[in-house]
Amino acid sequence: MSAPPIRNGELSGETGDTFLIEHGMSLKRFYSGKPFFKMITDVKWWRTVVVDPSSNFYYIWLIIMSFAVMYNLIMVIARSVFSQLQTSCRPIWLTIDYVSDTLYLVDIFIQTRKVTLENGQFVIDTKKLMNTYLKTFDFFLDVVSILPTDAIYLLTSIDFTIVRTNRILRVQRISTFFDKTDSRSNSPYAFRATQLIMYILLSLHWNACFYYQVSEWIGFCSDNFVMVNSSCEKENLGVTGSDSLLFAYVFSFYWSLLTITAMGDVSHPKTVPEFGFVVMEYLVGILIFATIIGNVSDIITSMNSEKATLEEKIDGVKQYMVLRNVSKELEKRVTKWFEYLWIDRQTVDEHEVLSSLSLRLKTEIASQVHLDILRRVTLFKECEAGLLMELVMKLKLAVFSPGDYVCRKGDIGKELYIIKRGKLDVVADDGNMVFASLGEGIVFGEISILNIAGNKNGNKRTANIRSVGYADLYVLSKEDLWDTLKEYPEAKSKLIEKGRQMLRKDNMLDEDLSKEQELLDMTTEQKLERMDQVLDDTIEQINKLTIEFDKIQRRMKKKLTRAEKKLELLILKKMSKDKE
């Protein structure tokens, strides 16, 4: 959706004034009709605010909300179970509680103004956005999560914090934050591993709190299964009880870890409630353990998928070389080439990675990555942007091993090369003498791919170019260039003419052959156009000659007239003298 026109510093259109809180989207709206501080105190202004869910603002808001929800996820259960934790810092907890409640309320407002898509268009009508949000299940959870259950304090005690359990229903904000962070992160696998560890710790925390609460209900020190304190001792573990909050939590967390992972020996239950609790613990532990194994397996598989694909290719090539009795030296070079690809991360196929993107996005990415590289080519410096954008999509990366010949003297030129990284040598036919070295950014082979008629080299390579070490080169093939130039006939003519100029400069162009070939390459339409042009030029020359002839004829008449008059005068004078 395009933004409405701006008149006199304000947005105009059917939607009225709109302020979109966003960063980095193509949909961008600014409100400059009033000073900012006047805007934020204007009720009408707030009625028009909408929020872009892909913006930095919304992402930062999700971070804030994630801290608020995580606080409730951790502390609501902990303060309900560990009474010392609640009573020792009661004013602090109450302050944080109501700050998080305020954030919850603001979050509901932001959700009502979150821009959505409808039929591919951005919906920014605030009433429509609110109605859409009110119909979602998220709205129901958001409302339940902020219900004033704290009022139960009046009937019980201010330390009865279990009534705030409904606050954890806003947990979907954490999930949304994780999804957006995963898509923004440059290290998604590391982030997913961190996310999994956080879920595990949170599960262990809740289980530790349940164990402590069950121990309190059954009675501390009633048997070896329950929590210990300073009045008893856990003989089978050799642990002396303590009344400190730290000891109580660490002991409960340790028991939770042993039970859920089934990695340690814990005291056997003695009573029916203890048996029931342990059965539930093991069932939950099996579910959590299976989830952990599955997620870890997925992360490791995803991390190693690229390497596994490369190893599969290496195995296939090795089997082929064995079947075809390839020499050990060549086999070793092939293996080292694959190793270089993996070490230098050159195994990524750009075209395959970007295949799921739209053509426009692929072109924009390719232009940011390759356009500056392509502009280094003298031949393309003055080309129109459209042609360059087409050509950047055709560039391919080629990797050459030490000692590989990129091209040999006399080969037919079919590619243009741009050195991305590495060093190449221009060597003699015997390969011993080095004439020159080529480094990063050097371009060669551009003339040969143009098929310029009259080229004395006949589009053949004029030098042997060899890779010194591993070299990464961008390659543009002749076929791809000519396929693209079909859509740009004017650019094609300019490129060929520029190529001719470069050949003339080096005295490598046969002018006669160039003109003959130019005529042969012309289509019937082009020949007719040229004949029309020649005819027009001939007519123009005839017209010029006619005009010039008329001018000369007039001048000659004037001269003859003057001569006749002079002759008459001379005759009259002579006749007068004869009479005398």
N, C-alpha and C positions, 0 to 999 in steps of 0.2 A: 504494500500500500504506500503510495507516495504521499509526502507531506503536503498539506494544503498551502496555498500561497501566503506569504507574509506581507502584510500591508501595515505601514506605520509602526513597525516593530511588534505587531501582534499577529497571531495565527488567525486565518479566516477560513471559512468553509462551513459545511453542514455540521461538523463535529464541534465547532466552536473552539475556544482556547483550550489547549491541552499541553500538559507538561509531562514529558516522558522521561522517567528516571532510567537512564541507560548509558552504556559506554560501549562503543565498538560495533553497534548494529547499523545497517543501512537505513533503518527507520529512525530518524533523528529529529526531535522537535525542541525548539527553544522558545521560551517565553521571556520577552524583554519589555513588556508593556509597563511593568512596575518594578520598583526596587525590590530586591530579594526579601528583605526583612518585612516589607509591607505585604508581600505575597504570602509568606508563611503565616501571617496573622489574619489573612483574608479567608473566611469560610468558603466563599465561592471558589477560590483558587484550589482549596483542598478537594473540592468536589470534582475537579478535572484531572487530578494526578493519577497517572497510570505507571505501572512498573514493568520493565522488560525482564522476563525470567532468565535471559541469557546475559544480562548485564553484570558488571562488576559490583554495582550497588546491591543487587539481589544476592550475589554470591557472598558478599561480606555480611549481609543480613543473615544468611543461612549459617555462617560461622558463629555469629552471636547467638542465634537460636539454638545451635547445636550445643554450645556451652550451657545454656539455660536448661535444656532438656537433659543433658548428661548430668548436670548437677542434681536434678530431681531423680534420675535413674539410680544414682549412686547413694545420695544422702537420705532420700525418703525412707528407704528400707533400713539403712544403717542407723538413722536416728530413732526409728521405731523400735529397733531391737536392742541397740546398745544405749542404755539410758544415760550412761556417763557422758557419751558424746553429745546428747541433746542438752543436758543440764549444764555442761561446762561452758558452752558458747551459745546460750539461748538467744541473746540479742542479735548476735551475728547471723544465726540461722534465720531468724524472723525477717531481718532486713533483706537477706538474699532471697528468701521466699517471695516477698512481695515485689522485689525488683524483677524476678523471673515472671511473676504473674503479670506485671505491667508489660513485659516483653511479649508475653503470650497474647495479650489484648492487641498490641500494636501489630503483631503478626497476622491476626485475623483481618485487620484493616488492609494490610499489604496483600493478603491473599485475595481480597475482594477487588483489588486494582491490578492484578497480575494479567498482563496481556496474553491473549490466547490466539490460536489460529482457527479460522473457519473458512473452508473452501479455499485454502491457500492464502487467505488475506488476514492481516493483523486486525484483531478486534480491539478497538480502543474506546468504545463507548462504555462509560463507567457503569451505567445501569445494566447493560447487557453482561458485563463482566461479573457484576455482583450476582445477578440471577443465575449465571452459570455456576458460580462457586457455591451458592446456596443449595444447589441440587446435587452436589457431590457428597460422597461418604466422608471425605476429608473434613468437610464443614461440620458434620455431626460429631466426629472425633474431636475437632478443635473446640467445639462448644462444651462437650462433656469434660474435656481436659481443663477447662477454666471455670467450671462450676464452683461456687464459693463453699466448698465442703469444709473450709476452716471454721465455719459457723458452729460445727459440732464441738469445737473447743469449749463453747459456752456450756455444753452439757457434760463434758468429760473433763479434760485437762489440756492445757496448752502444750503439754508434752506428748499428747496422743497424735503424733504426726502421721500415723498410718492413714489418716483421713485424706491426706494429700496424694494418695496413690494415683488418683485420676490424672495427675500432672504428667505421668509417663506416657499417656496416650498420644502425646505430641511427638512421639518417637519417629514418625515418618519424616520430620524435618531433618533428622540426622541421616536418614536413608537418602533423601534428596541431596543433601550436602555431599555425601560420599559419591553419589553418581556424578555430580558435577565436577568434583575434585578429580575423580578417575578420568573423566574426559579431558580435563585441563592439564593433568599431570604429564610430565615428560618421562616419568618412571612409574607407569601404572602397575607393574608387577610388585614393586616394592610397596606401593601404597596399598594394594590389595592384601599383601601379607600383613602390613601394619593394621589394616582394618580387621582382619581375621583375629590377630592377637588381641585387639581391643574387645571383640565380641567374647573371646575365651575368658579374658580377665573379668569382664562384666558378669558372665555366667558363674564364674567361681565366686565372685563377690556376693551375688544373690544367694547362692547355695550355702556359703559360709554364714550368712545372716540367718537363713532358715535353720541351719544346724544349731546355732547359738540359741535361737528362740525355742526350738524343740527341747534342747538341754535345759533351758530355764523352766519350761512347762513340766518336764519330767522331774526335774530337781537336780541341781548340781551335786556331783559326788554320790548320787544314788547308786550308780554302778560304773563299770569301766567304760561304758559306751558314751556317756554324756560328757559335757564340758567340765573341766576341772577348775577349781579356784584355790585360794590359799589354804582352805581347810581340808584338802584331799590331795592325793598324789596318783598319777597314772602310772601304775607299776610296770605294765608291759611296754610302755614307751619311755620310761625313765624320765618323765617330765614332772617337775614340781609346779603345782598350781600357783596362780597369782591373781590378785584382784585388779590389776592394772588393765586399762582399756587396750593398750597395745598388745599385751599378752593374749587377751581374750580374742581380739580380731585375728592375730597371727595364727593362733592355735586353730581357730575355726576355719580360716582360709587353708591352712595346711591339711586339715581333715577333708575339706571340700575337694582339694586337689587330688588327694589319694583316692577318694571315693569315685569321683567322676572319671578319672583316668584309669582306675582299677590297677594302679601301679604299686600300691603299698599294702601292707597288712594293717588293718584297723581292727579295733575291738569288736567282737561279735555282739549283736543286739541280744538283750535278755527278755524284754517284755514285748507284748503284742504291738503297742504303738511304735516301739523301736524297730521291730521287724517291718512294719508297714512303711515307716519312713525310709529304711534302707532299701526296700524293694523299689520304692519310687525313685530313690537316688540312683540306683543302678539302671533303671529304665531310662531316666533322663540322661545319665552318663553315657549309656550306649548310643542314644540319639545324638548327643553332643559330640562324642568321639567319632561317630560315623560322619557327621557333618564336617568336623575338622579334617579328617582324612580325605574326604571328597574335595573340599576346598583346596587343601594343600596340593593334592594331586592335580587339580585343574590349573593352579598357579604354576606348578613346576612344568606341566605339559605345555602350557602357553609360553613359558619362558624358554623352553628348549625346542619349541616347534621349528624355529628357523634353523637351528643347528641340526635337528633330526632330518630336515629336508635336505640340507647340504650333504650330510653324511650318506643319505640315500643316493644322491647324485654321484658322490665319490665312489660308492660301492658299485654302482652301475657302470661307471667309466672304467674302474679297475677290472671288473669282470670282462668288459669288452676288450681291454688291452691284453689281458691274459689269453683270451680266445684268439686274438689276432696276432699273438706273439710279438707285441710291441717291445722294443728294447727297454732295458731297466733304466737307462739314462733318461729316456723320454717319459717313462712312467713316473720317475722321480720328479721331473719338471712339472708334470701335470699335478701331482700331489702337492708340491710347493705352491703352485698357482692357486689351488683351492684353499690352502692354508692362508695365503695372503688375502684372499677374498673374505675369509671369516675374520681374520685379525683386523682388517681395515673396514669391516662392515660394508663390503661392496656386494653382498649377496642379495640385497634388497632390489627387487625388480620394480622400478618406479612405475611402469605402466600397469603392472598388476596391482600394486598398492593403491594407485589412484583410480583404478577402473570403476569403482563404485560411485565416484563423484560425478557431478554434472560436468558437461563440457566446459561451461564457463568457469567453474571452480578449478578444474584441471588446468585450464589455460592460465588462470591467475597464478596458481602455484608454480607452474612451469616458467612463467614470465619472471617471477621473483627469483627463481633459482638459476635460470639460464639466460635471461634477456641480456644482462650485462656482458655475459660471455660472448653471445652472438654479436653484440655491437663491436666487439674487438676486431671482427673481420672487416677489413677495409672495403670489401665488396658490398657489405650490407649496411654501411654506416648511414647512408642517406635514404635507405628504404623506408617505405611507409610502415606505420605501426601495425596495421593489419597483417601484412606479409610476415613481419618478424614474429608476431604472436602465433601465426600458423607454423612457422619454422621451428620455434622453440619446442613445439609439441613433437617434432620429428627427431630431435637430438637424442642420441643413445650413448650410453657410457660403455667404453671398451677398455679392458685391462690387458696390458702387455707384460710378459715376463722378461727378466734379464736376458738380453741377447736376441729377443724377438725382433724381426724386421717389420716395421709398420708398413713400409713400401720399399720396392726395389726399382732401380733405374730401368726404364723401359716398360714397366707395368702400365696397363691402361688405368687411368685415374677414375675411380668410381666413388670416392668419398672425400669429404673435406674433414680435416682434423683440427681440433683445438686442444692444446695440452692443458689439462686441469691440474695435474700433479705429476712430478717425476722429471726425468731428464732423458733427452734423445740426442743421439749423435748422427751427424751427416758424415758418412764414411765412403771410402773408395770402393771400387768393385771387389777388391780382394778382402775388404773388411778390416784392413790393418791401419790405414791412414785415416785420421779424423780431420775433416775439413772445418767443421763448426759444431757447436752444441746448441740445442734448443731447450728452453726452460718453460716454466709455467706462463700461460697466456699466449704463447706463440701459435700462429695459425699457418697451416700450409695445405696445399691441394685445392685451393678455391678456384683456380682457373680451369683445372681439368674437368670439373663437374659441370661447366657451362657449355661444353661442346662447341666452342667458338671456331667457326670455319676460318681457315687460313692460319691456324696455329701451327707454326713450324715444327713444334714438338708432337703434333698429332694427338693431343690429349694424353700423352704418355708422361710417366714420372721422369723427372730429370735428375733424381738423386736417390741414393740409398740411405734410408733413415732407420736407425736401429735403437732399440731401447737399452739404456744403460742399466737401470735397475727395474723395479716394477713401476709402470707408468699408467696413469689413468687419463684417457683421452675421450673427449666428446666427439662423436662422429655424426656427420650429416651426409646421407647418401645422395648420389646423383638422381636416383629414381624418386626419392622423397621431394627433392628440390623441384624437379620438373613437374611432378604431380601438383605441387602447391602453386607453381607459376602459371598453370593453366587458368587459374582464377584471377591472375594479376597480369594481364598481357602488357600493360604499360610498364610495370615494374620489370617484367621479363626483358623488354627492349632496352631499358635503362641499364640493367645488369650486364647484358651482353655488350652494350656500347662501352660500359666502364671496363669490362674485361678486355675489349679491344684496345682501349687506351693504355691499359697496363701492359699489354703485349707490345704495342707500338713503342712504349717507353723503353722496353728491353730489346727492341728491334727483333721481335719474335713473331711478327704478323706479316703474312703474305697478302698484300692488299688486293691483288687481282683475284686470287683464289677466294678471298673473303667476299668480294663483291659477287663473284659467280655463284658461290654457295648461298649467299643471301638471296639471290634471285631464285635459285632452285628450291630453297626452303619456303618461299612465299606460297600462300594459298591462292586459289583463283580470285577470291575476293580482294586479297591484298594486291595481286597483279593488276586487277581492274582499277583499284584505287590508285595504284602508282601510275597507270596509263592516264587516268583522269588528271592526276596531278601534273604529269609531263605535258599533257595537252593544254591544261590551264596555263602552265608556265610558257609553252610555245606561243599561245594566243597572246599572253601578256607581252612577250618579247616582240611579237609582230605589231601589237598596238604601239609599243614604245618606238619601234622602228618607223611606223607610219607617221607618228607624231613628229619624230625627228626629221623624216623626209619632208613633211609639210613645212617645217621651220626652214629647212635648207632651201626648199623650192621658193619660199617667199623672199628669202634673202637674195637668191639668185635673180628673181624678177626685179627686185629693187636695184640691184647692181646693173642689170641690163638696161633698165629704164634710165638710170643716171648716165650710163655709157652712150645710149642713143641721144640723149639731150646734148651731151658734150660733143658728140659727132655732128649733130645738126648745127651747133654753134660754130664749130670749126669749118663746116661747109659754107655757112653763110659768110663767115669772115673771108674765106678764100674767094668766094664769088664777088664780094664787094671790092677786094683788092684787084681782081681781074678787070672789073669795070673801070676802075680808076686808071 
